[in-house]
Amino acid sequence: MNRLRSTEGRNMAGYRKILWPLLLMVVLAAVGLAAKASEVTRAGVRLNEDVASVRADGMTFLAKAATMAASSTVGVSLALLIPALL
């Protein structure tokens, strides 16, 4: 019989639990770095100017909150990834 012991196969599940958050942090860091590119910044400014007349104050608050959350997430991601790579 080819039976697995109760401890076999658990390591792979542990790697998957760690892999997805790390992959998400890498994607967020890549998006954050891409957002600093001049083309993306210019497109963002143009879009902001286009929708400024129809944007409500509540939406402005939500957009600022999302920007702050994204920038802190990218900072934390880089703070965790850079030492891990070294």
Secondary structure, 3 states (H helix, E strand, C coil): CCCCCCCCCHHHHHHHHHHHHHHHHHHHHHHHHHHCCHHHHHHHHHHHHHHCCCCCHHHHHHHHHHHHHHHHHHHHHHHHHHHHHC
